[in-house]
Structures are given as C-alpha cells and as structure tokens.
Amino acid sequence: MYPVSARFLQRIVEDHTPITEVVLFRTDGSVERLDHEGGTVTVDWGAQCRRTCNVTVPDPVLIPRTPTDKLAVYGARLRISRGVEYADGTQELVPVGVFRLDEVTGDVDDGPVTLGGKSLECIVADDKFTAAYRASGTAVGAITALIQRTLPDAIVTSTAADAAIGPRTWDVEADPWAAVLELAAAIGATCYCTPDGEFVIAELPDLTTATPAWSIEAGEGGAYIQASRGMTVDNVHNGVLARGENTENNIAPVSSLVVDNDPTSPTYWSGPFGRRPTFYSSSTLITTSACTAAATLLLRSAQSPNASADISALPNPALEAGDIVRVVYPDGTKELHQAASFSIPLDIGGSFTLQTISAKEGT
C-alpha cells in the first residue's frame, strides 16, 4: 500500500468529500491542472499495464485538432491523485498513477471530453526491438537495462532477491515488456509501474505471512459495505516444474519440481486435490538451484486463485494490487484477502469494489 498516515486511513471511513487532482504534463515541459468532472483509475494485477485511467473533463476546447494542441496524444502525460481534507484545512493527496495520454474524445460543441491513458509500462512495450536484443548478467540488472533502454531516466528498484541468469536473446519485433516479465518470473517476481511513475520488481506477497495493509471492517467506523464470495479450482496448481536450457552458452538442461508438500493444505500434492502441475521454462535458468528458487516463488501465485471475492467498500486510493487486506464481516468472521483488481473513482460517491484472488481465515 502507498505510504499514508494513520490519520488518512481514519478519514477515508468518515463522512468527507474526496479531493482529486489531474495534472497534465505537456511535451513542451509546461504543467497545468485540469478541471475534471469524474472518471476512474483501474488497477489490475494481471494486466500488462498495471493501471489505466479514464477522466472526464468539461471543456470541449480541449479536444485536440492539431499535433501541437495541449492534449494531443504524442507523448503528453497525466498524473492523477485522490485524497482527503482534514478539519484543520490541511490536505493529504495520494498518487493513483502516472499515465501516457493515449486517447481524447468528446462532443466538439458541448463536451464533455474523455481522456484515456495507460501507466508507463506501455511505453516500454511499444518500443519493439528493431534488432536482436541480448540480456545477460543478473535478472534485476537485465530488467533495469531493458526499461532504461526506452526510459533512460526511469527509476527501477527491486525488493526481490536477485540471481544470475543465462544469456537470452529476443528477435526483431519482440515485446520488451514481455521480456521484462520473463526475466522477473525467473526470480519468482513481477515488475510494474508504481503510482509515482517508478518501476518496482517484487514478489507476490505471501498470504500466509504478510501483514495486512488495510482492514475492511463492518459496522460503525468501518469501510465494509457488502461482499460476495466464491471458490473455484480453475487455474489452481499445486506444483511448478521450472526448466532451463541455454544452447547459446552450451549449458545442459536443468529443472526442478516444487510442490505443495504441506499435508494440512487443501492443495497438498499427495492429497485428494490431486496432482495439478504447471510449467515455466526460460533459457535464463541455468542451474538447478535457480530453477528451484523460481518454482518455489511461482508456486505461491499458482496456488492462490482457489478463492475469490468481490468486496464493496469505501474507496482507499492508497491500495495496491497484491496487497493483503483483512475483511471483518458483519457476523464477526475474519478473512485475509489478496487484492487482484479494483477501480478508484475520481468523483463523489463513486463505487469501489475490490476483486480478490485468494483468501484464508484471518485472526
């Protein structure tokens, strides 16, 4: 979750008028705030671009007619924030995304105008390889080089354990962001753009050990509105076979199978759930230990979609996809859920429904 004060978390469950801000960064270096009537920022763990935005502005004059107009879709960016105002008049704004402006449409006579954008992963993805590209060294170093190949000033940080990789070559026309995600998967992680417009390499938080980022509680002073709950075995796996073979360096094939070996787990490899492996293969894996490390971390996400929920709550713009939240239902039952996707409203009274990909009994 984006760092916010305890005061902020208390304020968002109180009766208040949210504050939203949309800032336009033009390609000529000028910056201005845009008046807006509403919109949403959607956050999705499984999407290539983690965040997308849709913003409604009232003035039809903003519809571009030439490439030099201030909302022309040739590299302009939006920074969007949502926050609160306190009784003493001070404000606390939380960034909910930095976006490349990709679309501007609307009624040229009366408005309104709709702005659409994607978070900055899209810039890396669109910069397709025009010559064969070779990565080597460590996963984090190779990911950083790929991102900064397109965005030289990009800030890239990692909370995942780095590891050496075998050399990997991508062909002309290949997608550099797909290459980033492949390299991240080799160390059991993913990569995404933060609400600040920076890039992070991180593992999926472990539902069994992570500290909940937020508590969604029923009753007075709580954020809970309602919830639906379900369970499915679709896309649930209890084993990961990771394999690597690097012919470029003449390295022999290596592999490692990691399974759910907890007899108390509902997806126990030797239990009634049965054996349901999934597979990961990359030439970046050049040792058995590297395969084991990747498979161990990939198993965490492979086991997770067994339970799902749609939780309606008061909006919390500081949440991040993958965060662990504690839900306290009206009957007092507690569960831990992992956030998969949600949309942050930019207007008063907008709905906020959190889709989760896994759940367990909480304490």
C-alpha positions as CSV (number, residue, x, y, z in Angstrom):
1,M,0.0,0.0,0.0
2,Y,1.2,3.5,-0.8
3,P,2.6,5.1,2.5
4,V,-0.1,7.2,4.1
5,S,-0.7,8.5,7.6
6,A,-3.0,6.7,10.2
7,R,-5.0,9.9,10.1
8,F,-5.7,9.3,6.4
9,L,-6.9,5.8,6.9
10,Q,-9.3,7.1,9.6
11,R,-10.5,9.9,7.4
12,I,-11.5,7.8,4.4
13,V,-14.1,5.9,6.5
14,E,-15.6,9.1,7.8
15,D,-18.1,11.3,6.0
16,H,-16.0,13.5,3.8
17,T,-15.7,15.0,0.3
18,P,-12.7,13.5,-1.5
19,I,-10.2,15.7,-3.2
20,T,-9.0,14.7,-6.7
21,E,-6.3,16.2,-8.9
22,V,-5.4,15.7,-12.5
23,V,-2.2,17.3,-13.7
24,L,-1.2,17.5,-17.4
25,F,2.5,17.3,-18.4
26,R,2.8,18.6,-22.0
27,T,5.7,17.6,-24.2
28,D,7.0,21.2,-24.2
29,G,7.6,21.0,-20.5
30,S,4.6,23.0,-19.3
31,V,2.4,21.7,-16.5
32,E,-1.1,22.5,-15.6
33,R,-4.0,21.2,-13.5
34,L,-7.1,20.2,-15.4
35,D,-10.7,20.8,-14.3
36,H,-12.5,17.5,-14.3
37,E,-15.9,16.1,-13.6
38,G,-15.1,12.5,-12.8
39,G,-13.5,9.3,-14.0
40,T,-11.8,6.2,-12.7
41,V,-8.3,4.7,-12.3
42,T,-8.4,0.9,-12.7
43,V,-5.6,-1.2,-11.1
44,D,-5.2,-4.8,-12.2
45,W,-2.6,-7.2,-11.1
46,G,-2.9,-9.4,-14.2
47,A,-2.8,-6.7,-16.8
48,Q,0.3,-5.8,-18.8
49,C,-0.2,-2.2,-17.9
50,R,-1.0,-2.3,-14.2
51,R,-3.0,1.0,-14.2
52,T,-5.3,2.6,-16.7
53,C,-7.3,5.8,-16.4
54,N,-10.5,7.4,-17.8
55,V,-11.0,11.0,-16.9
56,T,-14.0,13.3,-17.8
57,V,-13.3,17.0,-18.3
58,P,-16.0,19.5,-19.2
59,D,-14.4,21.9,-21.7
60,P,-14.7,20.8,-25.4
61,V,-12.0,23.3,-26.3
62,L,-9.5,20.7,-25.0
63,I,-10.3,18.3,-27.9
64,P,-7.1,18.5,-30.0
65,R,-7.3,19.4,-33.6
66,T,-3.6,19.7,-34.4
67,P,-0.5,17.8,-33.1
68,T,0.6,20.8,-31.1
69,D,-2.6,21.2,-29.1
70,K,-2.0,20.7,-25.4
71,L,-4.0,17.4,-25.2
72,A,-2.6,15.9,-28.4
73,V,-1.7,12.3,-28.0
74,Y,2.0,12.5,-28.9
75,G,3.7,12.0,-25.5
76,A,1.7,14.1,-23.0
77,R,1.2,12.5,-19.6
78,L,-1.3,12.8,-16.8
79,R,-0.6,12.5,-13.1
80,I,-3.7,11.7,-11.0
81,S,-4.2,11.8,-7.3
82,R,-7.0,11.4,-4.8
83,G,-7.0,12.4,-1.2
84,V,-8.8,14.0,1.7
85,E,-9.1,17.3,3.5
86,Y,-8.9,17.4,7.3
87,A,-10.9,19.6,9.7
88,D,-7.9,21.9,10.1
89,G,-7.9,22.6,6.4
90,T,-4.8,20.6,5.6
91,Q,-4.9,18.0,2.8
92,E,-3.3,14.6,2.1
93,L,-3.2,13.6,-1.5
94,V,-2.2,10.1,-2.7
95,P,-0.9,9.5,-6.2
96,V,-3.0,6.9,-8.1
97,G,-1.0,6.8,-11.3
98,V,1.1,8.4,-13.9
99,F,-0.2,7.8,-17.4
100,R,0.7,8.3,-21.0
101,L,-2.2,10.2,-22.6
102,D,-3.5,7.8,-25.4
103,E,-7.0,9.0,-26.3
104,V,-9.0,12.2,-26.3
105,T,-12.6,12.1,-27.5
106,G,-15.8,14.1,-26.9
107,D,-18.6,16.3,-28.3
108,V,-16.9,19.2,-30.0
109,D,-19.8,21.6,-29.3
110,D,-20.9,20.8,-25.8
111,G,-18.4,18.4,-24.3
112,P,-17.7,16.6,-22.1
113,V,-14.3,15.2,-23.1
114,T,-13.0,11.8,-22.1
115,L,-9.2,11.3,-21.6
116,G,-7.8,7.8,-21.6
117,G,-4.3,6.7,-20.6
118,K,-2.1,3.8,-19.6
119,S,0.6,3.5,-17.0
120,L,4.2,3.7,-18.2
121,E,4.7,0.0,-18.9
122,C,3.0,0.7,-22.2
123,I,5.9,2.9,-23.3
124,V,8.4,0.1,-22.9
125,A,6.1,-2.4,-24.5
126,D,5.6,-0.2,-27.6
127,D,9.4,0.2,-28.1
128,K,9.6,-3.1,-30.0
129,F,13.1,-4.5,-30.8
130,T,14.3,-3.4,-34.2
131,A,17.4,-5.6,-33.9
132,A,18.1,-8.7,-31.9
133,Y,18.5,-7.9,-28.2
134,R,20.6,-9.9,-25.8
135,A,20.3,-9.9,-22.0
136,S,22.7,-11.4,-19.5
137,G,24.2,-10.9,-16.0
138,T,21.6,-10.8,-13.3
139,A,17.8,-10.6,-13.6
140,V,17.5,-7.2,-11.9
141,G,20.3,-5.7,-13.9
142,A,18.8,-7.0,-17.2
143,I,15.3,-5.7,-16.3
144,T,16.7,-2.3,-15.4
145,A,18.7,-2.1,-18.7
146,L,15.5,-3.0,-20.7
147,I,13.4,-0.3,-19.0
148,Q,16.1,2.3,-19.2
149,R,16.7,1.4,-22.9
150,T,13.3,3.1,-23.5
151,L,13.1,5.5,-20.5
152,P,16.7,6.5,-19.6
153,D,15.6,8.4,-16.5
154,A,13.3,5.7,-15.1
155,I,13.8,4.8,-11.5
156,V,13.9,1.0,-11.1
157,T,14.0,-0.6,-7.6
158,S,13.8,-4.2,-6.5
159,T,12.5,-5.9,-3.4
160,A,13.1,-9.4,-4.9
161,A,16.2,-11.4,-4.4
162,D,18.4,-11.0,-7.5
163,A,20.0,-14.0,-9.3
164,A,22.4,-14.7,-12.2
165,I,20.7,-15.6,-15.5
166,G,21.8,-17.3,-18.6
167,P,22.1,-15.1,-21.7
168,R,18.8,-14.6,-23.5
169,T,18.3,-13.2,-27.0
170,W,15.0,-11.7,-28.3
171,D,14.3,-11.4,-32.0
172,V,13.3,-8.3,-34.0
173,E,9.7,-7.3,-33.3
174,A,9.6,-8.9,-29.9
175,D,7.9,-7.0,-27.0
176,P,10.4,-5.6,-24.5
177,W,7.9,-5.5,-21.7
178,A,7.2,-9.2,-22.2
179,A,10.9,-9.7,-21.9
180,V,10.9,-7.7,-18.6
181,L,8.2,-10.0,-17.2
182,E,10.0,-13.1,-18.4
183,L,13.2,-12.0,-16.6
184,A,11.2,-11.2,-13.4
185,A,9.5,-14.6,-13.5
186,A,12.9,-16.2,-13.5
187,I,13.4,-14.9,-9.9
188,G,9.7,-15.5,-8.9
189,A,8.7,-11.9,-9.2
190,T,6.9,-9.5,-11.4
191,C,7.6,-5.9,-12.5
192,Y,5.2,-3.0,-12.7
193,C,4.9,0.8,-12.6
194,T,4.0,2.4,-9.2
195,P,1.5,5.3,-8.7
196,D,4.6,7.6,-8.7
197,G,5.6,6.5,-12.2
198,E,8.6,4.5,-11.0
199,F,9.2,0.8,-11.6
200,V,9.3,-2.0,-9.0
201,I,10.5,-5.6,-9.2
202,A,8.7,-7.5,-6.5
203,E,7.4,-10.9,-5.4
204,L,3.7,-11.5,-4.9
205,P,3.1,-11.1,-1.2
206,D,2.6,-14.3,0.7
207,L,-0.9,-14.5,2.1
208,T,0.3,-16.8,5.0
209,T,3.0,-14.4,6.3
210,A,2.3,-10.9,5.1
211,T,1.0,-8.2,7.4
212,P,-2.4,-6.9,6.2
213,A,-2.1,-3.5,4.6
214,W,-5.7,-2.4,5.5
215,S,-8.7,-3.6,7.5
216,I,-12.1,-3.5,5.8
217,E,-14.5,-3.8,8.8
218,A,-18.3,-3.9,9.0
219,G,-20.1,-1.7,11.4
220,E,-19.8,1.9,12.5
221,G,-16.4,3.4,11.6
222,G,-15.6,0.6,9.1
223,A,-15.1,0.6,5.4
224,Y,-17.1,-2.6,4.6
225,I,-20.3,-2.3,2.5
226,Q,-21.1,-5.8,1.2
227,A,-19.3,-8.8,-0.3
228,S,-19.8,-11.9,-2.4
229,R,-17.7,-14.9,-2.0
230,G,-16.8,-17.9,-4.3
231,M,-14.3,-20.7,-4.8
232,T,-13.0,-22.5,-7.9
233,V,-10.3,-24.9,-8.9
234,D,-9.8,-23.2,-12.3
235,N,-6.2,-22.1,-12.7
236,V,-5.2,-23.6,-9.4
237,H,-1.9,-25.6,-9.4
238,N,-0.1,-27.4,-6.6
239,G,3.2,-27.9,-8.3
240,V,5.6,-26.0,-10.6
241,L,8.2,-27.5,-12.8
242,A,10.7,-24.9,-13.8
243,R,13.1,-25.8,-16.6
244,G,16.0,-24.1,-18.3
245,E,18.2,-24.9,-21.3
246,N,20.7,-22.5,-22.7
247,T,22.0,-23.6,-26.1
248,E,23.6,-20.2,-26.6
249,N,26.2,-21.0,-23.9
250,N,26.0,-24.7,-24.4
251,I,24.6,-25.3,-20.9
252,A,22.9,-28.6,-20.3
253,P,19.1,-28.7,-19.4
254,V,18.3,-28.2,-15.8
255,S,14.9,-28.5,-14.0
256,S,13.3,-28.6,-10.6
257,L,9.8,-29.6,-9.5
258,V,8.5,-27.8,-6.4
259,V,5.1,-29.0,-5.0
260,D,2.8,-28.2,-2.1
261,N,4.1,-30.6,0.5
262,D,2.1,-29.4,3.4
263,P,-0.3,-32.3,4.5
264,T,-2.6,-29.8,6.1
265,S,-3.0,-27.8,2.9
266,P,-6.2,-28.3,0.8
267,T,-3.9,-28.4,-2.3
268,Y,-1.5,-30.9,-0.8
269,W,0.4,-32.7,-3.7
270,S,-0.4,-36.1,-2.4
271,G,-3.9,-35.3,-1.1
272,P,-7.4,-35.6,-2.5
273,F,-7.0,-32.4,-4.6
274,G,-4.7,-34.5,-6.9
275,R,-1.6,-33.5,-8.8
276,R,-2.1,-30.4,-10.9
277,P,1.3,-29.1,-12.0
278,T,2.0,-26.0,-14.1
279,F,5.2,-25.3,-16.0
280,Y,7.7,-22.5,-16.5
281,S,10.6,-22.6,-19.0
282,S,13.2,-20.0,-19.7
283,S,16.8,-20.1,-21.0
284,T,17.7,-17.6,-18.2
285,L,17.6,-20.5,-15.8
286,I,21.0,-22.2,-15.9
287,T,21.2,-24.1,-12.6
288,T,19.0,-26.5,-10.6
289,S,19.1,-24.1,-7.7
290,A,17.8,-21.3,-9.9
291,C,15.0,-23.5,-11.1
292,T,14.1,-24.4,-7.5
293,A,14.1,-20.8,-6.4
294,A,11.9,-19.7,-9.4
295,A,9.5,-22.6,-8.9
296,T,9.2,-22.0,-5.2
297,L,8.1,-18.4,-5.7
298,L,5.9,-19.2,-8.7
299,L,4.1,-21.8,-6.7
300,R,2.8,-19.1,-4.4
301,S,0.8,-17.4,-7.1
302,A,-0.1,-20.8,-8.7
303,Q,-1.9,-21.9,-5.6
304,S,-3.7,-18.6,-4.9
305,P,-6.8,-18.4,-7.1
306,N,-8.7,-21.1,-5.2
307,A,-11.0,-18.5,-3.5
308,S,-12.3,-15.2,-4.8
309,A,-14.4,-12.4,-3.6
310,D,-16.0,-9.1,-4.7
311,I,-15.8,-6.7,-1.7
312,S,-17.6,-3.4,-1.9
313,A,-16.1,-0.9,0.5
314,L,-15.4,2.8,0.9
315,P,-12.6,3.8,-1.5
316,N,-9.0,3.6,-0.4
317,P,-6.8,5.2,-3.1
318,A,-3.6,4.0,-1.3
319,L,-4.2,0.3,-2.1
320,E,-2.0,-1.6,-4.5
321,A,-2.9,-4.8,-6.4
322,G,-1.4,-7.7,-4.5
323,D,-1.9,-6.1,-1.1
324,I,-3.2,-8.3,1.7
325,V,-6.4,-6.9,3.3
326,R,-8.3,-8.1,6.4
327,V,-12.0,-8.3,6.0
328,V,-14.3,-8.4,9.1
329,Y,-17.8,-9.4,8.1
330,P,-21.0,-8.3,9.9
331,D,-21.1,-11.7,11.8
332,G,-17.6,-11.1,13.1
333,T,-15.9,-13.6,10.8
334,K,-12.4,-12.5,9.7
335,E,-10.6,-13.4,6.5
336,L,-7.4,-12.3,4.8
337,H,-7.8,-11.5,1.1
338,Q,-5.3,-10.6,-1.7
339,A,-6.3,-7.7,-3.9
340,A,-6.3,-8.5,-7.6
341,S,-8.1,-5.5,-9.2
342,F,-10.2,-2.5,-8.3
343,S,-11.2,0.9,-9.7
344,I,-10.6,4.1,-7.8
345,P,-13.4,6.7,-8.5
346,L,-12.5,10.3,-9.2
347,D,-15.9,11.6,-8.3
348,I,-18.0,11.9,-5.2
349,G,-19.9,8.7,-4.4
350,G,-18.2,6.5,-6.9
351,S,-18.3,2.8,-6.2
352,F,-15.2,0.8,-5.1
353,T,-15.3,-2.9,-5.5
354,L,-12.2,-5.0,-4.6
355,Q,-11.8,-8.2,-6.6
356,T,-9.5,-10.7,-4.7
357,I,-7.7,-13.8,-6.0
358,S,-7.2,-15.7,-2.7
359,A,-8.5,-15.8,0.8
360,K,-7.9,-17.6,4.1
361,E,-9.3,-17.5,7.6
362,G,-7.9,-14.5,9.4
363,T,-7.2,-13.7,13.0
